[in-house]
Amino acid sequence: MQNSEIDLLILKSVGGATTQQTIASEIGYSVGKVNFVLKALVKKGFVKAERFATAENKNKYRYLLTEEGIKEKITLTENFIEKKKKEYDQLQADLEKYKAQYKCVSRGDAD
């Protein structure tokens, strides 16, 4: 998976009282990877991390998207959709080529 896709997954899961463990569980990556990416997103100004002063566990943060983070989330989502559309179009073209090459019908056409 490309870094932009991991960034997008984290940007999608950011937005409230949470831990890096929770984010890691949600997106299926290690806590170390989430920590590394979150630090980079904070450094870029896309995410703001605030400690909860009233929380019993002082390691809990609230991760908030900044205005720049929202713009980045939109851009990454648009790029992801465009990439997936291209992959879909290529698969459709391959399928048509295979059908013509092997003169086969799909299961749906057999009915």
C-alpha positions as CSV (number, residue, x, y, z in Angstrom):
1,M,0.0,0.0,0.0
2,Q,1.3,3.5,-0.9
3,N,2.0,6.0,1.8
4,S,-0.8,8.2,0.6
5,E,-3.3,5.4,1.1
6,I,-2.1,4.9,4.7
7,D,-2.3,8.7,5.3
8,L,-5.9,8.6,4.0
9,L,-6.8,5.7,6.3
10,I,-5.4,7.6,9.3
11,L,-7.0,10.9,8.3
12,K,-10.3,9.1,8.0
13,S,-10.0,7.6,11.5
14,V,-8.9,10.8,13.2
15,G,-11.4,12.9,15.0
16,G,-11.9,12.4,18.7
17,A,-10.6,11.0,21.9
18,T,-8.6,8.0,20.9
19,T,-5.3,6.2,21.2
20,Q,-2.9,5.2,18.6
21,Q,-3.8,1.6,19.5
22,T,-7.4,2.3,18.6
23,I,-6.4,3.8,15.3
24,A,-4.1,0.9,14.6
25,S,-6.8,-1.6,15.3
26,E,-9.3,0.2,13.0
27,I,-7.0,0.4,10.0
28,G,-5.0,-2.8,10.5
29,Y,-1.5,-1.5,11.0
30,S,0.9,-1.6,13.9
31,V,0.9,1.0,16.5
32,G,4.5,1.9,15.5
33,K,3.4,2.6,11.9
34,V,0.5,4.7,13.1
35,N,2.7,6.6,15.4
36,F,5.2,7.3,12.6
37,V,2.5,8.4,10.2
38,L,0.7,10.5,12.8
39,K,3.9,12.3,13.7
40,A,4.4,13.1,10.0
41,L,0.8,14.3,9.6
42,V,1.2,16.6,12.7
43,K,4.5,17.9,11.3
44,K,2.8,18.7,8.0
45,G,0.1,20.5,9.8
46,F,-2.7,18.2,8.7
47,V,-3.5,16.9,12.2
48,K,-3.4,18.5,15.6
49,A,-2.8,16.4,18.7
50,E,-4.0,17.6,22.1
51,R,-3.5,15.9,25.4
52,F,-6.5,15.5,27.7
53,A,-5.6,17.4,30.9
54,T,-8.6,15.8,32.7
55,A,-8.0,12.3,31.5
56,E,-6.9,9.7,33.9
57,N,-4.5,8.3,31.3
58,K,-2.3,11.2,30.2
59,N,-1.3,9.2,27.1
60,K,-4.7,9.8,25.5
61,Y,-4.8,12.4,22.8
62,R,-7.5,14.0,20.8
63,Y,-6.5,14.0,17.2
64,L,-8.2,16.7,15.2
65,L,-8.0,17.5,11.5
66,T,-6.8,21.0,10.7
67,E,-8.3,22.9,7.7
68,E,-5.2,21.8,5.7
69,G,-5.8,18.2,6.9
70,I,-9.4,18.3,5.6
71,K,-8.2,19.6,2.2
72,E,-5.5,16.8,2.1
73,K,-8.2,14.2,3.0
74,I,-10.3,15.4,0.1
75,T,-7.3,15.4,-2.3
76,L,-6.2,11.9,-1.2
77,T,-9.7,10.6,-1.5
78,E,-10.1,12.0,-5.0
79,N,-6.7,10.6,-6.0
80,F,-7.7,7.2,-4.6
81,I,-11.0,7.1,-6.5
82,E,-9.2,8.1,-9.7
83,K,-6.7,5.3,-9.2
84,K,-9.4,2.7,-8.5
85,K,-11.4,3.8,-11.6
86,K,-8.3,3.3,-13.8
87,E,-7.7,-0.1,-12.2
88,Y,-11.4,-1.0,-12.9
89,D,-11.2,0.2,-16.5
90,Q,-8.1,-1.9,-17.0
91,L,-9.7,-5.0,-15.6
92,Q,-12.8,-4.4,-17.8
93,A,-10.5,-4.2,-20.9
94,D,-8.6,-7.3,-19.8
95,L,-11.9,-9.2,-19.4
96,E,-13.1,-8.2,-22.8
97,K,-9.8,-9.2,-24.3
98,Y,-9.9,-12.6,-22.5
99,K,-13.5,-13.2,-23.7
100,A,-12.6,-12.5,-27.3
101,Q,-9.3,-14.5,-27.1
102,Y,-10.9,-17.6,-25.7
103,K,-14.4,-17.1,-27.1
104,C,-15.9,-17.8,-23.7
105,V,-19.0,-16.5,-22.1
106,S,-19.1,-15.4,-18.5
107,R,-21.2,-17.3,-16.0
108,G,-23.8,-14.5,-16.2
109,D,-24.2,-15.0,-19.9
110,A,-24.8,-18.8,-19.6
111,D,-28.3,-18.4,-18.2
